[in-house]
């Protein structure tokens, strides 16, 4: 017992760290082993960084799309049953008073063809009260031309910036709207054609909305679409978009009349479901990069053990225990994984925080448009780092790296010193 205490070393002693550090340095004899270790390090670093960046961009997409789609279209949609919604001011006021409801907006909605003397495009016309429009932050807070003051007075409209660009018009110009649902005549329904001055140009930042929406005063929209003093829809905005189910019963009671309700989850279930599936698949695919790098650690350590078999035998004959030998190679392999993971963590956060600047630089360097908003819905690349997901990525990378060192370290510890010295 006394002899064993004298010859043994404490776990993870400076002696073990020193040998592990020497095995990581490049030597002429084991240069190929060091090359494998270097590739393992790069693989883990790039895998972790790529996972962090991709997950951050996917989270940013979901957050921005949810914020804009739900922020513009509301959370719950109330439609009348049995009779037209002619009492919409009173119903909207009662719903707006429900706890958890931020506002309730009566809407008239219809499709039309918008044109100018230069071009034409299909548009979605939304009739809305002026005070309600000014309460929608994505519109009121992103006016690029004109103003929403006195919007409900007169016949002015507010349009998206991309629509204004495609029609080559700006605030103060005239937008002509054409709809097939015009006045009834003895020869059938005649198309309705009417020009409206553009009072404001807004930019939501989502190309589909900026290229489609035309906001019109509610009373004018009722006249334009032949509504007899009623609205087909009341949009309800909640303080918390995830508390839809809790708000349904209270809204149904506050309406005081038969209504039908749908919510943002039902309208966008397929879209956000596809985003979630894509995100999960990307995580699995990119996690394979880290797995491959971990397998490289295994191969590199096995080659290192074979190359250092004589050294291991000499250490054993000098009194090094099996546990000490195993810890030396554990430290060697784990160092690659830990340092690579931390480097990937820093690189991933750096890229995720500056991804828009990187995209702008690459667009400038290549003299090309690498991000076309008309194809990708959003004007800029979004990024939202989730600390929980980053912790998951780091934990996965560290776990795989540590597991990859177990088998080679065990082989090193089981090496017979006599056989190693006899056969080299």
GIHUTA-V694116 format. One record per residue. RES is the residue in one small letter. PHI is phi as a letter, one per 20 degrees, with the letter a starting at -180 (999 if undefined). D_FIRST is the distance of its C-alpha to the first C-alpha in whole Angstrom. Layout:
res-><RES;RES>
phi-><PHI;PHI>
d_first-><D_FIRST;D_FIRST>
This chain:
res-><x;x;x;x;x;x;x;x;x;x;x;x;x;x;x;x;x;x;x;x;x;x;x;x;x;x;x;x;x;x;x;x;x;x;x;x;x;x;x;x;x;x;x;x;x;x;x;x;x;x;x;x;x;x;x;x;x;x;x;x;x;x;x;x;x;x;x;x;x;x;x;x;x;x;x;x;x;x;x;x;x;x;x;x;x;x;x;x;x;x;x;x;x;x;x;x;x;x;x;x;x;x;x;x;x;x;x;x;x;x;x;x;x;x;x;x;x;x;x;x;x;x;x;x;x;x;x;x;x;x;x;x;x;x;x;x;x;x;x;x;x;x;x;x;x;x;x;x;x;x;x;x;x;x;x;x;x;x;x;x;x;x;x;x;x;x;x;x;x;x;x;x;x;x;x;x;x;x;x;x;x;x;x;x;x;x;x;x;x;x;x;x;x;x;x;x;x;x;x;x;x;x;x;x;x;x;x;x;x;x;x;x;x;x;x;x;x;x;x;x;x;x;x;x;x;x;x;x;x;x;x;x;x;x;x;x;x;x;x;x;x;x;x;x;x;x;x;x;x;x;x;x;x;x;x;x;x;x;x;x;x;x;x;x;x;x;x;x;x;x;x;x;x;x;x;x;x;x;x;x;x;x;x;x;x;x;x;x;x;x;x;x;x;x;x;x;x;x;x;x;x;x;x;x;x;x;x;x;x;x;x;x;x;x;x;x;x;x;x;x;x;x;x;x;x;x;x;x;x;x;x;x;x;x;x;x;x;x;x;x;x;x;x;x;x;x;x;x;x;x;x;x;x;x;x;x;x;x;x;x;x;x;x;x;x;x;x;x;x;x;x;x;x;x;x;x;x;x;x;x;x;x;x;x;x;x;x;x;x;x;x;x;x;x;x;x;x;x;x;x;x;x;x;x;x;x;x;x;x;x;x;x;x;x;x;x;x;x;x;x;x;x;x;x>
phi-><999;f;f;f;f;f;e;f;d;f;g;l;f;g;g;f;f;f;f;f;f;f;f;e;f;f;c;f;f;d;g;f;f;f;f;f;f;f;f;f;f;f;f;f;f;f;f;f;f;f;f;f;f;f;f;f;f;f;f;f;g;f;f;f;f;f;f;e;f;f;f;e;e;n;d;c;d;d;d;f;c;m;b;g;e;e;e;g;f;f;f;f;f;f;f;f;e;f;g;n;e;e;a;c;c;f;c;d;c;a;e;b;d;e;b;c;f;d;a;b;a;f;c;d;e;c;e;b;f;g;f;f;f;f;e;e;f;f;e;f;e;c;f;e;b;m;b;e;f;l;f;f;e;n;c;f;c;d;c;f;f;f;f;f;f;f;e;l;c;b;g;o;e;d;d;e;d;c;c;f;e;d;f;e;c;g;d;o;e;e;f;d;c;b;e;c;f;e;e;b;c;d;c;f;o;c;g;f;f;f;d;c;f;c;e;c;g;g;f;f;f;f;f;f;d;l;e;e;m;c;c;e;b;c;e;d;d;e;f;c;f;e;d;f;f;f;e;g;f;f;f;f;f;f;f;m;a;f;c;c;d;c;c;f;f;f;f;c;f;f;f;f;f;f;f;f;f;f;f;f;f;f;f;f;f;f;f;f;f;f;f;f;f;f;f;f;f;g;f;f;f;f;f;f;f;f;f;d;f;f;f;f;f;f;f;f;f;e;o;f;e;f;f;f;f;f;f;g;f;f;f;f;f;f;f;f;f;f;f;f;f;f;f;f;g;f;f;f;f;f;f;f;f;c;f;f;f;f;f;f;f;f;f;f;f;e;l;b;e;e;c;e;g;f;e;d;m;d;f;c;f;e;b;c;f;e;g;f;f;f;f;f;f;f;f;f;f;f;f;f;f;f;f;f;e;f;f;f;f;f;f;f;f;e;f;e;g;f;f;f;f;f;d;m>
d_first-><0;4;5;5;6;9;10;10;14;15;17;21;20;23;22;22;26;27;26;28;31;31;31;34;36;39;38;41;39;38;41;42;38;39;43;41;39;42;44;41;41;45;45;43;45;48;47;46;49;52;51;51;54;56;55;56;59;60;59;62;64;64;64;67;69;68;69;72;73;73;74;77;78;76;74;76;80;83;86;89;90;93;95;95;93;96;94;91;91;91;88;86;86;85;82;81;81;78;75;73;76;76;80;82;84;87;88;90;89;91;91;93;94;94;96;97;100;97;95;94;91;90;89;87;90;88;91;89;90;90;88;85;85;84;81;79;77;77;80;82;79;79;83;84;88;90;89;89;91;94;93;94;98;100;98;96;93;89;88;84;84;83;86;88;87;88;92;92;93;92;93;96;97;98;96;98;97;98;98;100;100;103;106;108;111;114;112;108;106;106;103;103;102;102;101;98;98;94;93;89;87;83;80;77;75;75;77;78;80;81;83;84;85;88;88;92;93;93;97;98;95;97;100;99;97;100;98;100;99;95;92;90;86;85;81;79;76;73;71;68;68;66;67;70;70;70;73;75;76;77;79;81;82;83;85;88;89;88;85;83;80;77;74;73;70;73;75;72;69;70;69;66;65;65;63;60;60;60;58;55;56;55;52;51;52;51;47;47;47;44;43;44;42;39;40;40;37;35;37;36;33;33;35;33;30;32;33;29;28;27;26;23;23;22;20;18;18;17;14;15;14;16;17;17;20;22;22;24;26;26;27;30;32;32;33;36;37;36;38;41;41;42;44;46;46;48;50;51;52;54;56;56;58;60;61;65;65;63;66;69;67;67;70;72;70;71;75;74;74;70;71;74;74;77;75;71;73;71;73;69;66;64;60;58;55;53;50;48;49;47;44;44;45;42;40;41;40;37;36;37;36;32;32;34;30;28;29;29;26;24;26;25;21;22;23;23;22;24;27;27;27;30;32;32>
